[in-house]
Amino acid sequence: MTAVDRCSDKTRAWVCEAVRVIEADANRSADTHLLPFPLPAEWGVRLYLKDESTHPTGSLKHRLARSLFLYALCNGWIVEGTPVIEASSGSTAVSEAYFARMLGLPFIAVMPRTTSPEKIALIERQGGRCHFVDEPTRIYAASRDLAAELGGHFIDQFTHAERATDWRGNNNIAQSIFDQMALEPDPEPAWVVVGAGTGGTSATIGRYTRYRRLTTRLAVVDPENSVFFDAWRDTEPGLTGCRGSRIEGIGRPRVEPSFLGQVIDRMIKVPDAASIAVIRRVERVLGRRVGGSTGTNLWGAFEIVAELKAAGTTGSVVTLLCDGGERYSHTYYDDEWLAAQGIDTTPYHAVLDEFLATGTWNG
Ligand SMILES: Cc1ncc(COP(=O)(O)O)c(C=O)c1O
């Protein structure tokens, strides 16, 4: 890439236009819906799903990708022609490829060679290129190397998610949730339940509830093969694991820089079979398929709803519908894949059937 004079009028004009283009995308987009999840009214506890799958790129990562590009543009890290590199096999890369194409920039997603063909196709459909590494934990180093080699910018969601997002407002996911709860019977939820990949979403919600002086508590769910739960419980930020999570988008083999344990009030460990049992069970309730991390969220939310009901406490609980299920037809919705993974959802279906019928939790 030819050297760009970052202080030139030409470059400054390009950056200003790039910011306008990204802000225009936000201006064209309607906010995502907050859906009531049907539970018996007599329980006195209401559950809501924040549906982030309706973003133009299909997941909660559309908000983050927009913030990461604005952050990099306004820091002078991205100028005309800068190749943008990200360590992501998933939703973030799909959303970032969308914005890179909008700005006419090359985009490369660095991911494990085991990444699902659906995800690769989604990134390529947005104009992105996929770069594969055999060792999943090498995605960070490989992204840095590629950025150095190409004179590009490693946009690095894991480091910048918590600081690129405006946690005080600016239509972040927390502000959107609380604004949409304003006319509900219990507008201030007792709990918000989310998962953690970068940790950016939970950091934003935890900060926002403190900044707005709300009583709402934050619960973070964690799948198998992730170190977040143990690291948070034992205050061990250096903890690492050897395997990646099977629930795409959440759970990490290291404590990511954007994971802010101090704003989390509670963590819940969720078996992968439970997450998958939930998404198969709620397909009937919602009339559509959702992604694995939504199942993990709902398992945690159901447990908390049951506790509030058992305590005779009325109130509301909010969780996230992170992405659609169409991306997982060859994994979570495929019985052969489940069998090959040794995942048996039967015992968890029994827990869900009892909960949805009586409100009692034996998870
Ligand atoms: C589908 C899905 N759910 C949840 C998350 C977790 O969000 P965060 O990275 O903000 O912790 C991600 C993150 O990539 C995701 O892709």
The ligand as an SDF file (V2000), in Angstrom:
LIG
                    3D

 16 16  0  0  0  0  0  0  0  0999 V2000
  -23.7430  -14.7250   18.2970 C   0  0  0  0  0  0  0  0  0  0  0  0
  -23.0440  -13.9970   19.4020 C   0  0  0  0  0  0  0  0  0  0  0  0
  -23.5620  -13.9320   20.6020 N   0  0  0  0  0  0  0  0  0  0  0  0
  -22.9530  -13.2660   21.6320 C   0  0  0  0  0  0  0  0  0  0  0  0
  -21.7580  -12.6630   21.4940 C   0  0  0  0  0  0  0  0  0  0  0  0
  -21.0630  -11.9940   22.6890 C   0  0  0  0  0  0  0  0  0  0  0  0
  -20.9430  -10.6530   22.5840 O   0  0  0  0  0  0  0  0  0  0  0  0
  -19.6840   -9.8420   23.1710 P   0  0  0  0  0  0  0  0  0  0  0  0
  -18.5660  -10.0370   22.2360 O   0  0  0  0  0  0  0  0  0  0  0  0
  -20.1630   -8.4380   23.2100 O   0  0  0  0  0  0  0  0  0  0  0  0
  -19.3580  -10.3710   24.5280 O   0  0  0  0  0  0  0  0  0  0  0  0
  -21.1720  -12.7440   20.2620 C   0  0  0  0  0  0  0  0  0  0  0  0
  -19.8580  -12.1600   20.1070 C   0  0  0  0  0  0  0  0  0  0  0  0
  -19.1900  -12.3490   19.1390 O   0  0  0  0  0  0  0  0  0  0  0  0
  -21.8450  -13.4020   19.1870 C   0  0  0  0  0  0  0  0  0  0  0  0
  -21.3130  -13.4870   17.9740 O   0  0  0  0  0  0  0  0  0  0  0  0
  1  2  1  0
  2  3  1  0
  2 15  2  0
  3  4  2  0
  4  5  1  0
  5  6  1  0
  5 12  2  0
  6  7  1  0
  7  8  1  0
  8  9  2  0
  8 10  1  0
  8 11  1  0
 12 13  1  0
 12 15  1  0
 13 14  2  0
 15 16  1  0
M  END
$$$$
